[in-house]
Amino acid sequence: MVTLMDPLKNIEVQDLRLAYGAKEVIHGITFDVYRNEILGVIGPAQSGKTSLLRCFNRTIEFTPNTTVSGVIKVDGEEVSRVRNVYELRRKIGM
């Protein structure tokens, strides 16, 4: 089956989970962000906001003992399969 990218979706997150060692900090979140949509990520300290952003641009890979599962797509391309991470990080800043 071929799935066509929705031309209005910029970011797709499906069942994203993140753990630092045995402590899971992101518990299977799923959401879409559409073109020209403004999304705010708010929450208390130590709730995973920065960790979520670091999953998008793959800087979470610099942290030892992290486990990331799920799918993050930016403009239809899965970020875990991007070969040029420098280009990805230029596109997705913090």
C-alpha positions, 0 to 999 in steps of 0.5 A: 500500500502506498501512503501519500503525504498530506501536503498540509502536514509539516510534522507528524509524530506517531507513538513517540516514546523516550526513556533515559535509562529505565525512566520513560519521560515521553509516554507514546504521544501522537500529534500532527502540526499543519502548515501555517499552524502555530503550536506551543509546547508548555508544561512544568519544569522537567516535563519533557519539552526540551527532550521532545524538541531534541528528538525532532532534530536528533540532538537527543542522540548525544545523550547516553542511555537514551532510547527513542521509539516511534516515528517523527516525520518532517515534510514527509521524511522520517527524521531517523532516516535522514542522512544529512543531520546538519541539514535537518538541524538547519531546518529544525532549530531550537 
